Amino acid sequence: AGQLLTVITAIACCVTVIFLWFRAPLLSLLFGTIEKDVMQSALAYFTVTLFSYPFLAIYNACAATFRSMGNSGISMKISIGMNIMNAIGNAILIFGFQMGAAGAALSTLAARAVGAGVLLFLLARPGQEVSVSAPAIFSWHSGIIRQILHIGIPNGIENGLFQLGRVLVVSIIAL
């Protein structure tokens, strides 16, 4: 579990940096010549939500660990809580503070950070079938990481292709 958290967080941070670097050209490629104010909102949303990628990765790694222990209920409850927090945050930041797309993105970032933090805290409790500690998270064991990537890379590619299909459909609709 510690190695999973190490590798997934490292990958998510790399993806975040790469996408931050190429965010404007990437959005232009996907959505072409959309109105300037729409592109500004998309850039604001994309930029802020990029910072939530490491939190989303931590949440998913912790949720997968709980599911592997036969406790899928905890990740479901945290997911419901994250969605409620996100919906309330959207209402407050979009309508209350008139923040638009940036408000929606901040709400998403906060919900993902809280969800990741709660699951990580629960996973760090001793006495569980699987638990993690700071030394386990910050250590690097190549053999274990290779096994994780052997399973995770094909799954990640499959999910990535599915998400790319969704983005392409949205970009076609936006044209």
Legacy VTK file of the C-alpha trace (Angstrom):
# vtk DataFile Version 3.0
C-alpha trace
ASCII
DATASET POLYDATA
POINTS 175 float
0.000 0.000 0.000
2.856 2.358 0.806
4.527 1.647 -2.509
1.260 2.159 -4.361
0.876 5.558 -2.707
4.485 6.453 -3.521
4.334 5.580 -7.189
0.836 6.900 -7.870
1.572 10.233 -6.191
4.838 10.597 -8.117
3.084 9.845 -11.412
0.213 12.236 -10.613
2.659 15.018 -9.758
4.516 14.478 -13.043
1.248 14.504 -15.003
0.208 17.686 -13.185
3.453 19.467 -14.096
3.311 18.323 -17.736
-0.319 19.364 -18.136
0.332 22.694 -16.399
3.086 23.367 -18.900
0.929 22.498 -21.916
-2.533 23.474 -20.636
-3.265 26.294 -23.099
-2.116 24.438 -26.239
-3.900 21.293 -25.073
-7.213 23.099 -24.600
-6.783 24.837 -27.949
-6.134 21.478 -29.601
-9.190 19.880 -28.007
-11.647 22.734 -28.363
-10.262 24.708 -31.302
-11.473 28.234 -31.695
-14.095 28.690 -29.030
-15.091 32.066 -27.697
-12.387 33.833 -25.733
-14.351 34.042 -22.463
-15.212 30.338 -22.663
-11.539 29.500 -23.235
-10.542 31.678 -20.254
-13.051 29.832 -18.063
-11.786 26.479 -19.358
-8.195 27.505 -18.644
-9.100 28.648 -15.132
-10.982 25.421 -14.405
-8.296 23.188 -15.903
-5.456 25.005 -14.130
-7.013 24.745 -10.685
-8.218 21.158 -11.090
-4.747 20.090 -12.214
-3.588 20.679 -8.650
-6.185 18.159 -7.487
-4.668 15.303 -9.523
-2.243 14.172 -6.781
-5.104 14.222 -4.250
-7.297 12.237 -6.621
-4.481 9.721 -7.092
-4.048 9.352 -3.321
-7.811 8.957 -2.886
-7.970 6.272 -5.592
-4.953 4.392 -4.192
-6.413 4.420 -0.673
-9.870 3.436 -1.937
-8.352 0.544 -3.912
-6.503 -0.582 -0.801
-9.694 -0.547 1.268
-11.522 -2.461 -1.482
-8.729 -5.044 -1.532
-9.349 -5.552 2.203
-13.044 -6.144 1.489
-14.105 -2.768 2.843
-15.588 -0.945 -0.128
-18.110 0.779 2.122
-15.589 3.251 3.518
-14.517 4.516 0.108
-18.172 4.789 -0.948
-19.010 6.855 2.147
-16.019 9.143 1.599
-16.965 9.491 -2.080
-20.504 10.497 -1.133
-19.088 13.008 1.340
-16.739 14.408 -1.319
-19.616 14.817 -3.764
-21.778 16.564 -1.180
-18.868 18.828 -0.234
-18.236 19.569 -3.908
-21.904 20.393 -4.566
-22.131 22.700 -1.545
-18.781 24.277 -2.427
-19.969 24.828 -6.001
-23.098 26.590 -4.793
-21.157 28.808 -2.395
-18.239 29.659 -4.691
-20.128 29.950 -7.993
-23.272 31.703 -6.801
-22.266 33.193 -3.448
-18.831 34.506 -4.394
-19.513 34.796 -8.157
-16.317 32.873 -8.980
-17.657 30.972 -11.997
-15.514 28.146 -13.339
-12.680 28.930 -10.930
-15.110 28.471 -8.024
-16.210 25.101 -9.364
-12.567 24.083 -9.714
-11.669 25.232 -6.195
-14.589 23.264 -4.809
-13.399 20.160 -6.670
-9.842 20.670 -5.440
-10.991 21.040 -1.822
-13.280 17.997 -1.977
-10.548 15.816 -3.466
-7.971 17.021 -0.930
-10.302 16.338 2.009
-11.305 12.922 0.632
-7.678 11.923 0.100
-6.733 13.168 3.551
-9.536 11.292 5.289
-8.834 8.008 3.490
-5.095 8.354 4.093
-5.750 9.017 7.780
-8.010 5.950 7.994
-5.457 3.821 6.151
-2.716 4.916 8.550
-4.555 3.551 11.578
-2.710 0.562 13.032
-4.462 -2.736 13.596
-6.000 -3.031 10.141
-5.310 -5.827 7.713
-3.322 -3.303 5.631
-2.086 -0.013 7.005
0.530 2.492 5.929
2.994 4.665 7.759
5.151 7.571 6.644
8.302 5.435 6.280
6.397 2.965 4.082
5.076 5.753 1.864
8.422 7.451 1.427
10.450 4.318 0.707
11.165 2.932 -2.753
11.152 -0.815 -3.491
11.715 -1.389 -7.199
10.411 -4.960 -7.257
7.089 -4.074 -5.674
6.718 -0.962 -7.804
7.423 -3.014 -10.948
4.609 -5.412 -9.974
2.239 -2.506 -9.319
3.060 -0.923 -12.682
2.690 -4.276 -14.457
-0.936 -4.307 -13.340
-1.565 -0.561 -13.289
-0.203 0.558 -16.661
-2.602 -1.498 -18.825
-5.498 -0.437 -16.597
-4.369 3.192 -16.805
-4.127 3.041 -20.586
-7.628 1.557 -20.793
-9.037 4.272 -18.532
-7.077 6.945 -20.381
-8.506 5.857 -23.740
-12.019 5.869 -22.294
-11.535 9.380 -20.897
-9.993 10.546 -24.190
-13.121 9.334 -25.958
-15.262 11.360 -23.569
-13.124 14.465 -24.132
-13.284 14.022 -27.906
-17.078 13.805 -27.775
-17.231 16.990 -25.708
-14.821 18.765 -28.066
-16.963 17.757 -31.058
-20.056 19.061 -29.294
-18.218 22.315 -28.461
-17.460 22.917 -32.138
LINES 1 176
175 0 1 2 3 4 5 6 7 8 9 10 11 12 13 14 15 16 17 18 19 20 21 22 23 24 25 26 27 28 29 30 31 32 33 34 35 36 37 38 39 40 41 42 43 44 45 46 47 48 49 50 51 52 53 54 55 56 57 58 59 60 61 62 63 64 65 66 67 68 69 70 71 72 73 74 75 76 77 78 79 80 81 82 83 84 85 86 87 88 89 90 91 92 93 94 95 96 97 98 99 100 101 102 103 104 105 106 107 108 109 110 111 112 113 114 115 116 117 118 119 120 121 122 123 124 125 126 127 128 129 130 131 132 133 134 135 136 137 138 139 140 141 142 143 144 145 146 147 148 149 150 151 152 153 154 155 156 157 158 159 160 161 162 163 164 165 166 167 168 169 170 171 172 173 174
